[in-house]
Amino acid sequence: MILQYNLGNLQKVNNYREAFQLVGMPSQVVSFVGGGGKTTTIRRLAKTYWEEGIPVVVTTTTHMRYEDVPYMLLEESIEKLIELLDVYGKCVVGNATDRKTADGTSKFCSTSESFFEEICQEMERRGGIVLIEADGAKELPCKVPEEWEPVIPKQTTQVVAVYGLDAIGKHLQKLVFGQN
């Protein structure tokens, strides 16, 4: 069940698109920033779009947990992106890196700006959506950004800030990434 707090009322919504008020909007480029929960939120929102037959690309401007799925693209090829979208209706896009998560899972990193622009053009042509993890928090629920953060592309049409509710009532020093 997804609940949304709107104008002083807690309301049930059908899916993440409704919760983020993305229903009926044209092609979007949505950047997710903040603390822990961005990847999970992006995956759930991507699933909602995909189930509705709307093409989805998931990518990052920093680093993101690798997904072992057949629609993962780790090279900058618009032809392969188009092929994966035609076959699966979705694609996770980035470049390979040697970075790992705390539990040893591989990560991937951002594409070049020029390839990202190609992705956005293709998704606009298809009436699809691009979901971007635009901030890193080392899986901690809260984030204090540095001056250069978050890394939000100019094509972004909406920004969603994510913060983990598991931080409520706890000592922040162990729960915040980026504090000096």
Residue pairs with C-beta under 8 A, 6 or more apart in sequence:
1 12
2 12
2 13
2 14
2 15
2 16
2 18
2 19
3 10
3 11
3 12
3 13
4 10
4 11
4 12
4 13
4 18
4 19
5 11
13 19
15 48
16 41
16 44
16 45
16 48
17 23
17 45
17 48
17 49
17 52
20 30
20 45
20 158
20 160
22 28
22 30
22 45
22 129
22 158
26 127
27 123
27 124
27 126
27 127
27 128
27 129
28 129
28 130
28 157
28 158
29 120
29 123
29 129
29 130
29 132
29 153
29 155
29 156
29 157
29 158
30 45
30 129
30 130
30 131
30 132
30 156
30 157
30 158
30 159
30 160
31 61
31 132
31 134
31 150
31 152
31 153
31 156
31 158
31 159
31 160
32 38
32 41
32 42
32 131
32 132
32 133
32 134
32 135
32 159
32 160
32 161
32 162
33 134
33 135
33 143
33 145
33 150
33 152
33 159
33 160
33 161
33 162
34 135
34 137
34 142
34 143
34 150
34 161
34 162
34 163
35 137
35 140
35 141
35 142
35 143
35 162
35 163
35 164
35 167
35 176
35 177
36 137
36 139
36 140
36 141
36 142
36 162
36 163
36 164
36 166
37 141
37 162
37 163
37 164
38 133
38 135
38 137
38 162
39 64
39 65
39 133
41 160
41 162
42 58
42 131
42 133
43 58
45 131
46 56
46 58
46 90
46 131
49 55
49 56
49 90
49 128
49 129
50 56
50 89
50 90
53 89
54 127
54 128
54 129
55 85
55 89
55 90
55 123
55 126
55 127
55 128
55 129
56 89
56 90
56 91
56 128
56 129
56 130
56 131
57 81
57 85
57 90
57 91
57 92
57 93
57 119
57 123
57 128
57 129
57 130
57 131
58 90
58 91
58 92
58 93
58 130
58 131
58 132
58 133
59 92
59 93
59 94
59 110
59 111
59 116
59 119
59 130
59 131
59 132
59 133
60 94
60 108
60 109
60 110
60 132
60 133
60 134
61 110
61 132
61 133
61 134
61 150
61 151
61 152
61 153
62 109
62 110
62 133
62 134
62 135
62 136
62 151
63 97
63 99
63 107
63 108
63 109
63 110
63 136
64 94
64 107
64 108
64 109
64 133
65 101
65 105
65 106
65 107
66 72
66 105
66 106
66 107
66 108
67 92
69 92
70 88
71 84
71 87
71 88
71 90
71 91
71 92
72 91
72 92
73 80
73 81
73 84
73 91
73 92
73 93
73 94
74 94
74 95
74 96
74 108
75 95
76 95
76 111
76 112
76 115
78 115
78 118
78 119
78 122
81 91
81 93
81 118
81 119
81 122
82 122
84 90
84 91
85 91
85 122
85 126
85 128
93 111
93 119
94 108
94 109
94 110
94 111
95 108
95 109
95 110
95 111
96 108
96 109
97 107
97 108
97 109
99 106
99 107
99 109
100 106
100 107
101 107
101 139
102 138
102 139
110 116
110 151
111 119
113 153
116 153
116 155
117 155
119 130
120 130
120 155
123 129
123 130
130 155
132 152
132 153
132 156
134 150
134 151
134 152
134 153
134 156
134 159
135 143
135 145
135 149
135 150
135 151
136 177
137 143
137 177
137 178
138 177
140 164
140 175
140 176
140 177
141 163
141 164
141 165
141 166
141 167
141 175
141 176
142 163
142 164
142 167
142 172
142 175
142 176
142 177
143 163
143 176
143 177
143 178
144 176
144 177
144 178
144 179
144 180
145 178
146 178
149 178
152 159
164 175
166 175
167 175
167 176
172 179
173 179
